[in-house]
Amino acid sequence: MLKEIALLGNLSNQRNYEYSDTEVQKLFAAIEAELKDCRSKFAHKSRQRRIEF
């Protein structure tokens, strides 16, 4: 997964790809939203595991 994220950097080569600043912002906003969602799932599970007396 981290390798695939690192490969996104290849898209920054404007000799091979065309993109606008808006498209870059949308790309990273979508990635950040998914990461936030994933992180919240881990936080939610750790709260479920707590045993309270």
Residue, then its C-alpha position, 0 to 999 in steps of 0.5 A: m500500500l505504501k509503495e502505491i502511495a509513493l508511486l503517485g509521485n510519478l504523476s507529478n511529472q508534467r512531461n508525461y501527465e497533464y493536471s490542474d491544481t484543482e485536480v491535485q487538490k481533489l486527488f489528495a482530498a479524496i486520499e485524506a478522507e479515506l485515511k481519516d475514515c480508516r483511522s476512525k475505524f481503528a479508534h472505534k475498535s480500540r474503544q470497543r475493546r475497553i473493559e469497564f467495571 
